[in-house]
Amino acid sequence: MLFHLALKRLIRHGTLRVRYPDGTQQTYQGAPGPDAGMHIATPRALRGMTFNPALALGEGYMDDEIRPEGCSLYELLELLLLNLMAGGTHPAERAMEVWRKLRRRIDQLNPAHRAQRNVAHHYDLNGRLYSLFLDRDRQYSCAYFPTGKETLEDAQAAKKRHIAAKLKLDRPGLEVLDIGSGWGGTAITLAQEYGARVTGITLSTEQLAVARARAAEAGLADRVTFELMDYRAWTRPVDRVVSVGMFEHVGIDHYRRFFRVIRDALKEDGVALIHAIGRYEGPASTNPWLAKYIFPGGYSPALSEVLPAVEKNLLHVTDIEILRMHYAETIAHWRARFAGNRDAIASLLDERFCRMFEFYLAGCELTFRHGGHFVWQMQVARKPDAVPLTRDYMFEAERQAAERARQSA
């Protein structure tokens, strides 16, 4: 059996027990390590795991044709990922990865009409869903854990302070463009706490409606506006540009255009901050299950793929920070909240959706914990002296903002 041979090559650490569709059981064992089991319940699932496992594992779990046995889904995925990262191989997966790399530019073509369709696939779901596992501000991106002991709400507030400090919002009335403004939390915070005038742009109709309602409720409709707009349509100069968790949806064919839009949008002394997911191991492709079910057209780039686009647009990189493990901790909070509200989510959508989202959250947390993904924050400017020469101004602005938050709590 081809899959049996593949697992013998894959499992180098720990123990994996597999029950096959015909009832036979096999144990695959390497050096001492974690222990997990799975039941491949149907011949269809076994064929998928033999020839395209990166897609078939998630689909099999969604369809209840692949089940963890004697362990959680998280423990099963952790065992498999640790062995992949340790150099274990699945011959079919290696061949499929070559194919995915060859066609990734086609998969990531993202003209405006396709970009809006891709955004709607994930973000225009039932509006209540995200309120059931995100923080109160609906921050759907990596939080910031200075000590590791913060609540999710505190860590997301810290993330916004961290970003605001890098934007150098040192005087009221600065005009900010927020590309990919989500449910409006960042834009509202920048206006409310830093006196900025913010325009948020999004391609999600669901997020747009929520963000506009939140701005009106906060009494900020005169300082915060939200538009349904592709970033490529922006033409007006601003003092600052911020983009949090949106760059993963740009597509590698469009990186130069993205940074050209930022360069053209910035005033001569302007500053931009981009917060996005990256990968350590260099250029690759998006997991096929994630691309099909969660983020069509999405890709988390290596920095070696991003920096040439910055350079071609004659922008100066004035700061780069790598946030390690912060997203793993963020998603751990999301997974716990999702599990706690699973019955409510199933009533909104259905059981298959819940299984899909559980697989997505567990897989993503493990990718940030063990699999070579991280978050980068890149500050760019048109002039190299647009910000001070050391990071001291960032630390001081962040300290002052945290103190204001403590006093108002």
C-alpha positions as CSV (number, residue, x, y, z in Angstrom):
1,M,0.0,0.0,0.0
2,L,1.5,3.3,-1.1
3,F,0.2,5.3,1.8
4,H,1.7,2.8,4.3
5,L,5.1,3.2,2.6
6,A,4.7,7.0,2.7
7,L,4.0,7.0,6.5
8,K,7.0,4.7,7.1
9,R,9.2,7.5,5.5
10,L,7.3,10.3,7.2
11,I,7.2,9.3,10.9
12,R,10.7,9.9,12.3
13,H,9.6,11.2,15.8
14,G,6.8,9.9,18.0
15,T,4.2,7.3,17.3
16,L,1.3,7.4,14.8
17,R,-1.4,4.7,15.0
18,V,-3.6,4.4,11.9
19,R,-6.8,2.4,11.5
20,Y,-7.6,1.8,7.8
21,P,-11.0,1.5,6.1
22,D,-10.8,-2.4,6.1
23,G,-10.2,-2.4,9.8
24,T,-6.5,-3.2,9.8
25,Q,-4.3,-1.2,12.1
26,Q,-0.7,-0.1,11.7
27,T,1.7,1.7,14.0
28,Y,4.4,4.0,12.7
29,Q,7.1,4.8,15.2
30,G,10.3,6.8,15.2
31,A,12.4,8.3,18.0
32,P,10.6,9.0,21.3
33,G,8.1,11.8,20.9
34,P,4.4,12.6,20.8
35,D,1.7,9.9,20.3
36,A,-1.4,10.2,18.1
37,G,-3.9,8.1,16.2
38,M,-6.3,8.5,13.3
39,H,-9.0,6.5,11.6
40,I,-9.2,6.7,7.8
41,A,-12.8,5.6,7.5
42,T,-13.4,5.4,3.7
43,P,-11.5,4.3,0.6
44,R,-12.0,7.8,-0.8
45,A,-10.2,9.4,2.1
46,L,-7.4,6.9,1.8
47,R,-7.0,7.6,-2.0
48,G,-6.8,11.3,-1.2
49,M,-4.2,10.8,1.6
50,T,-2.1,8.7,-0.9
51,F,-2.0,11.2,-3.7
52,N,-2.7,14.7,-2.3
53,P,-2.5,14.5,1.5
54,A,-2.2,18.3,2.0
55,L,-5.7,18.7,0.6
56,A,-7.2,15.4,1.6
57,L,-6.5,15.5,5.3
58,G,-8.6,18.6,5.9
59,E,-11.3,17.5,3.5
60,G,-11.4,14.1,5.2
61,Y,-11.8,15.7,8.6
62,M,-14.5,18.1,7.4
63,D,-16.5,15.1,6.0
64,D,-15.9,12.9,9.0
65,E,-14.0,10.4,6.9
66,I,-10.7,11.0,8.8
67,R,-11.0,11.1,12.6
68,P,-8.4,11.5,15.4
69,E,-8.4,8.4,17.6
70,G,-7.1,8.5,21.2
71,C,-6.1,12.1,20.8
72,S,-7.3,15.6,19.8
73,L,-7.2,17.0,16.2
74,Y,-4.5,19.4,17.5
75,E,-2.4,16.5,18.8
76,L,-2.7,14.6,15.5
77,L,-1.8,17.6,13.4
78,E,1.1,18.5,15.7
79,L,2.6,15.0,15.3
80,L,2.4,15.2,11.5
81,L,3.7,18.7,11.3
82,L,6.7,18.0,13.6
83,N,7.7,15.1,11.4
84,L,7.4,17.2,8.2
85,M,9.5,19.9,9.8
86,A,12.1,17.3,10.8
87,G,12.6,16.2,7.2
88,G,10.0,13.4,6.9
89,T,8.7,13.1,3.4
90,H,5.6,12.0,1.6
91,P,6.6,11.4,-2.1
92,A,3.2,12.5,-3.5
93,E,3.2,15.7,-1.5
94,R,6.7,16.6,-2.7
95,A,5.5,16.2,-6.3
96,M,2.3,18.2,-5.6
97,E,4.4,21.0,-4.0
98,V,6.5,21.3,-7.2
99,W,3.3,21.7,-9.2
100,R,1.8,24.3,-6.9
101,K,5.0,26.4,-7.1
102,L,4.9,26.3,-10.9
103,R,1.3,27.6,-11.0
104,R,1.3,29.9,-8.0
105,R,1.4,33.1,-10.1
106,I,-1.8,32.0,-11.8
107,D,-3.4,31.1,-8.6
108,Q,-2.6,34.5,-7.1
109,L,-3.7,36.7,-9.9
110,N,-5.8,39.2,-8.1
111,P,-7.4,41.9,-10.2
112,A,-10.0,44.0,-8.4
113,H,-13.1,41.9,-9.2
114,R,-11.4,38.7,-8.2
115,A,-9.9,40.3,-5.0
116,Q,-13.4,41.2,-3.9
117,R,-14.8,37.7,-4.6
118,N,-11.9,36.2,-2.6
119,V,-12.5,38.6,0.3
120,A,-16.3,37.8,0.4
121,H,-15.5,34.1,0.6
122,H,-14.1,34.4,4.1
123,Y,-15.2,37.8,5.5
124,D,-18.8,38.1,4.3
125,L,-20.0,35.1,6.4
126,N,-22.6,35.4,9.1
127,G,-21.7,38.6,11.0
128,R,-22.2,37.0,14.4
129,L,-19.6,34.3,13.7
130,Y,-16.6,36.5,14.4
131,S,-18.0,38.0,17.5
132,L,-18.1,34.5,19.0
133,F,-14.3,33.9,18.9
134,L,-12.5,37.2,18.4
135,D,-12.0,39.9,21.0
136,R,-14.5,42.6,21.6
137,D,-12.9,44.9,19.0
138,R,-13.0,42.1,16.4
139,Q,-9.3,42.3,15.7
140,Y,-8.8,39.4,13.2
141,S,-5.0,39.6,13.1
142,C,-2.0,38.8,15.3
143,A,-2.2,40.2,18.8
144,Y,0.9,41.4,20.8
145,F,1.8,39.8,24.0
146,P,4.6,41.8,25.8
147,T,4.6,39.4,28.8
148,G,2.7,36.4,27.4
149,K,0.2,36.7,30.3
150,E,-2.2,39.2,28.7
151,T,-5.8,38.5,28.0
152,L,-6.8,38.5,24.3
153,E,-8.5,41.9,24.8
154,D,-5.3,43.3,26.4
155,A,-3.0,41.8,23.8
156,Q,-5.1,43.2,20.9
157,A,-5.1,46.7,22.5
158,A,-1.3,46.3,22.9
159,K,-1.0,45.5,19.2
160,K,-2.8,48.7,18.2
161,R,-0.6,50.7,20.5
162,H,2.5,49.0,19.0
163,I,1.4,49.9,15.5
164,A,0.4,53.5,16.4
165,A,3.8,54.1,17.9
166,K,5.4,53.0,14.6
167,L,3.1,55.3,12.7
168,K,4.5,58.2,14.7
169,L,1.2,59.9,15.3
170,D,2.9,62.8,17.1
171,R,0.3,65.5,16.5
172,P,-3.5,65.6,16.1
173,G,-5.2,65.9,12.8
174,L,-2.8,63.6,10.8
175,E,-4.6,61.9,7.9
176,V,-4.4,58.1,7.8
177,L,-5.3,55.6,5.2
178,D,-6.2,52.2,6.6
179,I,-5.9,49.6,3.8
180,G,-8.0,46.6,4.7
181,S,-9.8,48.2,7.6
182,G,-11.7,45.1,8.7
183,W,-14.4,45.8,11.3
184,G,-13.0,49.3,11.9
185,G,-11.3,48.8,15.3
186,T,-7.8,50.1,14.3
187,A,-9.2,53.2,12.5
188,I,-11.5,54.0,15.4
189,T,-8.6,53.7,17.9
190,L,-6.3,55.9,15.9
191,A,-9.0,58.6,15.7
192,Q,-10.2,58.2,19.3
193,E,-6.9,57.9,21.1
194,Y,-4.5,59.7,18.8
195,G,-6.6,62.4,17.2
196,A,-6.1,61.1,13.6
197,R,-8.5,61.5,10.7
198,V,-8.8,58.1,9.2
199,T,-10.2,56.6,6.0
200,G,-10.6,52.9,6.1
201,I,-11.0,50.9,2.8
202,T,-12.2,47.3,2.5
203,L,-13.7,44.9,0.0
204,S,-16.0,43.3,2.5
205,T,-19.6,44.6,2.5
206,E,-20.2,42.9,5.8
207,Q,-17.2,44.5,7.5
208,L,-18.0,47.9,5.9
209,A,-21.5,48.0,7.4
210,V,-20.2,47.0,10.9
211,A,-17.4,49.5,10.7
212,R,-19.6,52.4,9.7
213,A,-22.1,51.6,12.4
214,R,-19.3,51.4,15.0
215,A,-17.8,54.8,14.0
216,A,-21.3,56.4,14.2
217,E,-21.9,54.9,17.6
218,A,-18.6,56.2,18.9
219,G,-19.4,59.7,17.7
220,L,-16.5,59.7,15.2
221,A,-18.4,59.9,11.9
222,D,-16.7,63.3,11.3
223,R,-13.2,61.8,11.8
224,V,-13.5,58.2,10.6
225,T,-14.9,57.2,7.2
226,F,-15.1,53.8,5.6
227,E,-15.3,53.0,1.9
228,L,-15.9,49.9,-0.2
229,M,-12.7,50.3,-2.3
230,D,-9.8,48.4,-3.8
231,Y,-6.5,49.8,-2.7
232,R,-5.5,50.4,-6.3
233,A,-8.3,53.0,-6.6
234,W,-6.8,55.3,-4.0
235,T,-5.4,58.6,-5.4
236,R,-5.3,61.2,-2.5
237,P,-2.2,62.0,-0.5
238,V,-2.2,61.3,3.2
239,D,0.3,61.6,6.1
240,R,0.2,58.0,7.2
241,V,-0.7,54.6,5.7
242,V,-1.4,51.5,7.8
243,S,-2.3,48.0,6.6
244,V,-2.9,45.2,9.1
245,G,-3.4,41.6,7.9
246,M,-4.3,42.5,4.3
247,F,-1.0,42.1,2.5
248,E,-1.5,38.3,2.5
249,H,-4.4,38.8,0.0
250,V,-2.4,41.0,-2.4
251,G,-0.9,38.2,-4.5
252,I,2.8,38.0,-5.5
253,D,2.0,39.4,-9.0
254,H,0.8,42.6,-7.4
255,Y,3.5,43.5,-4.8
256,R,5.1,46.2,-6.9
257,R,1.7,47.8,-7.5
258,F,0.8,47.7,-3.8
259,F,4.0,49.5,-2.8
260,R,3.6,52.0,-5.7
261,V,0.1,52.8,-4.3
262,I,1.7,53.4,-0.9
263,R,4.5,55.5,-2.3
264,D,2.1,57.7,-4.3
265,A,-0.3,58.0,-1.3
266,L,2.3,59.2,1.1
267,K,3.1,62.9,1.4
268,E,6.8,63.7,1.2
269,D,7.4,63.2,5.0
270,G,4.8,60.4,5.3
271,V,5.2,57.1,7.1
272,A,3.6,53.7,6.4
273,L,3.3,50.5,8.5
274,I,2.5,47.1,7.0
275,H,1.7,44.2,9.3
276,A,1.6,40.8,7.6
277,I,2.4,37.1,7.8
278,G,5.7,35.8,6.5
279,R,7.6,32.5,6.2
280,Y,11.2,31.7,7.2
281,E,11.9,29.0,4.6
282,G,11.8,31.2,1.5
283,P,9.3,31.3,-1.4
284,A,6.8,28.5,-1.4
285,S,3.0,28.0,-2.1
286,T,-0.1,28.2,0.0
287,N,-1.4,25.0,1.5
288,P,-4.0,23.8,-1.0
289,W,-6.7,23.1,1.6
290,L,-6.3,26.6,3.1
291,A,-6.4,28.1,-0.4
292,K,-9.6,26.2,-1.4
293,Y,-11.6,26.6,1.8
294,I,-10.4,29.5,3.8
295,F,-8.3,32.1,1.9
296,P,-8.6,31.7,-1.9
297,G,-5.8,33.7,-3.6
298,G,-4.0,34.1,-0.3
299,Y,-0.3,33.7,0.3
300,S,2.1,34.5,3.1
301,P,5.4,35.6,1.5
302,A,9.0,35.3,2.4
303,L,10.5,38.7,3.0
304,S,12.8,38.1,0.0
305,E,9.7,38.3,-2.1
306,V,8.6,41.6,-0.5
307,L,11.7,43.7,-0.3
308,P,12.4,43.9,-4.1
309,A,8.9,45.5,-4.5
310,V,9.8,48.1,-1.9
311,E,13.1,48.8,-3.5
312,K,11.7,49.1,-7.0
313,N,9.4,51.8,-5.7
314,L,12.2,53.8,-4.1
315,L,10.8,53.5,-0.7
316,H,13.0,53.5,2.4
317,V,12.6,50.6,4.8
318,T,13.0,52.5,8.2
319,D,12.2,49.6,10.5
320,I,11.4,45.8,10.4
321,E,10.3,43.8,13.4
322,I,9.7,40.0,13.5
323,L,6.9,39.0,15.9
324,R,7.7,35.4,16.9
325,M,5.1,33.2,18.5
326,H,2.6,36.0,19.1
327,Y,0.2,34.7,16.4
328,A,0.4,31.1,17.9
329,E,-0.7,32.6,21.2
330,T,-3.4,34.7,19.5
331,I,-4.9,31.7,17.7
332,A,-4.8,29.6,20.9
333,H,-7.2,32.1,22.4
334,W,-9.4,32.0,19.3
335,R,-9.5,28.2,19.4
336,A,-10.6,28.2,23.0
337,R,-13.3,30.7,22.4
338,F,-14.5,28.9,19.3
339,A,-14.7,25.7,21.3
340,G,-16.6,27.4,24.0
341,N,-19.2,28.8,21.6
342,R,-19.3,25.8,19.2
343,D,-23.0,25.0,19.7
344,A,-23.9,28.6,18.9
345,I,-21.7,28.6,15.8
346,A,-23.1,25.3,14.6
347,S,-26.6,26.8,14.9
348,L,-25.6,29.8,12.8
349,L,-23.9,27.7,10.1
350,D,-23.6,23.8,10.3
351,E,-21.4,21.0,11.6
352,R,-19.3,20.7,8.5
353,F,-18.4,24.4,8.8
354,C,-17.4,24.0,12.5
355,R,-15.1,21.1,11.5
356,M,-13.6,23.2,8.7
357,F,-12.9,26.1,11.1
358,E,-11.5,23.8,13.8
359,F,-9.1,22.4,11.3
360,Y,-8.2,25.9,10.1
361,L,-7.5,27.2,13.6
362,A,-5.6,24.2,14.8
363,G,-3.5,24.0,11.7
364,C,-2.7,27.7,11.7
365,E,-1.7,27.8,15.4
366,L,0.7,24.9,14.8
367,T,2.2,26.5,11.7
368,F,3.1,29.6,13.8
369,R,4.3,27.4,16.7
370,H,6.3,24.9,14.8
371,G,6.0,25.4,11.0
372,G,8.2,28.4,10.1
373,H,5.6,31.2,9.9
374,F,5.8,34.5,11.7
375,V,4.5,38.0,11.6
376,W,6.5,41.0,10.2
377,Q,5.9,44.7,10.7
378,M,7.6,46.9,8.1
379,Q,7.8,50.6,8.4
380,V,8.5,52.4,5.1
381,A,8.9,56.1,4.1
382,R,9.6,58.2,1.1
383,K,12.5,59.9,3.0
384,P,15.1,58.2,5.2
385,D,14.8,60.9,7.8
386,A,11.0,60.8,8.0
387,V,11.3,59.2,11.5
388,P,14.0,59.6,14.2
389,L,17.2,57.6,13.8
390,T,16.6,55.3,16.8
391,R,13.6,53.4,18.1
392,D,13.4,55.4,21.3
393,Y,10.4,57.4,20.0
394,M,8.5,54.2,19.4
395,F,9.1,52.9,23.0
396,E,8.2,56.2,24.5
397,A,5.0,56.6,22.5
398,E,3.9,53.1,23.4
399,R,4.7,53.6,27.1
400,Q,2.7,56.8,27.2
401,A,-0.3,55.1,25.4
402,A,-0.2,52.2,27.8
403,E,-0.1,54.6,30.8
404,R,-3.1,56.5,29.4
405,A,-5.0,53.2,29.0
406,R,-4.2,52.2,32.7
407,Q,-5.4,55.6,34.0
408,S,-8.7,55.4,32.0
409,A,-9.4,51.8,33.0
